Amino acid sequence: MACVQTLSRLNRTTAGKEETFVLDFENSAEDIEKGFQPFYDRVTLSKETDPNQLYNIRTDLDKFAIHTAADLEAFAKQWFAAKPKLELLQGVTNPVAKTWQAQPEEDKVDYKSKARDFVKLYAFISHLVPLRDTGLEKLFVFLRFLLPLLPAKKGEGPLEVLGMVDMEKLAVRQKEKKDIGLKRGETKVDPLNYGGGAALSEEEREALSKIIEDLNTRFNTSFSEDEIMVIKQLEKKISEDEALQQQLKNGAPHAVAATFRQVAEDAFEDLVNDNFKFYKKVSDDEEVSKEFFARLFEWYLNGHAKKKA
């Protein structure tokens, strides 16, 4: 899936862009074929996208009390004016952005996630069917303007890596050319889970807090409560892996464990840019890393067992 996303993004056109080049140290031709085959020829949704989900997300957003109905009305009045004034639009959204900044980290992440989902879902559905609810339109234009004002949590980039790579000594040699033949067919995919957000239940928070507490006690590490959401996002990415889900249904216990470790490590590597401090705490000590993934695997299995029940 990652190679499909990468190459699809590289294929986007823009002024001055003439060609692209991909230097791939990992994937073989077989990997690329396997990644693209499900999406070749025709992809259909397994079920329809429900427009009512817009109202569900709006209700969830209202519960945060970060923006108000008065904010939406004031913004819409200026946005749909004959000559909108940027300073007046910012006069509405800037205070809302400050209110968002003052929220707990978990609420900030969840609000932004749901706001982004609302904007994407509204943009998608409004191209297919007429939406006559002006309240949805007002919320759409407001959130679309607000989202760029809600910054992502900055991570500490692994800048020391740059000093370890000497690009001047990189030699590019062509080894072979290979045509990848894809078979025509149809693949059904599930629609996106708009509005899922990133909220934690009390049970999940307690379980993750216990993992952090145990690691800190046993290894004298410095994991904080703020990093609970990082672990939750990591677990969410792992749980969405189709190969792991298939192994969990049909595979032997040792095969499930091996697949989980591979999927978890791949997902963990993605943390290196946005959550480098957390990445470093886990990866710097082999014993910490071993225990962390073992506890994550245990939590994953428990969650799956509860779903089956």
C-alpha positions, 0 to 999 in steps of 0.5 A: 500500500505504501508503494502505491501511495508513493508512486501515485503522489509522485504522478501528480502534476504541477507547474514546472514538474517534468519528471520524477525519480524513485530510488528504492532500496527495499522493494523488489519488482515482486513487491511492487506487483503485489502492492499494485495488483489489488488496485489494477483495472477497477476498484469498487466500494464494498458498501455505500458511504453514509451521508448521515455520518456528517451529522455524527461528526458534527455532533462529536465536534460540538461536544468539544466546545472549541467552536460555537454556533456563533463562530460559524455564523460570524465566519459564514457571514463574512465568507459568503459576503460579496467581498470577504475580508481576510482580517475579519475571517481570521478574527473569528478563527484565531480565537478558536485556534487559541482555544484549541491550543489550550485543550488537553493533547488527546482532545486536540488530536481528536478534534483535529482528526474529526474536523479533517474527516468532516472536511474530506467527507463533505467534499466527497459527498457534495460532489455526488449528491446535493446537500441542502443543509446550510449548516453543514456548508457553514461548518465545512468552510469554517473548518477548512479555513481553521485546520491550517491554524491547528499545527501538528505536534512537532517532533525532533528530527533525527538530524544526526542521520544526515551526517552519516550519509555521504551522497557524493559517493553514491553510485547508481548502476542499472542492473536490470529492467523488468516489466510487471504484468498486472491481471485485470479484475475487480477489488472491493475496498471498504469505505474510509471510517470518517469520524473515527477520531483518535479518542481513548476509552478509559480502559485503553488509557488505563492499559496504556498507562500500565505499560508506561508505568511498568517500563519506567519502573523496570528499566528506569525509562522516562515515558510520559503520559503524553506519549499514550496517544503515540502508542495508541496511534501505533497500535491503530496502524498495526491493527489495520494491517490486512496480512496480520488480520489474516494470520490472526484468523488462520495462522499458528500462534508462532506465525501470528507473533512473527507477523505482528513483530514485522508489522509492528516494527514497520509501523514503529519506523514511521515514528522516526520523524514526528515522534523521534523522542519516543522512537529513541526511548524504545530503540536505544535499549534492546531490552526496552524494545523487546519488552515494549513490543511484547506488551504491545502484542499482548494488548493487541491480542486482548483487544482482538479477543474482546472484539470476538466476544 
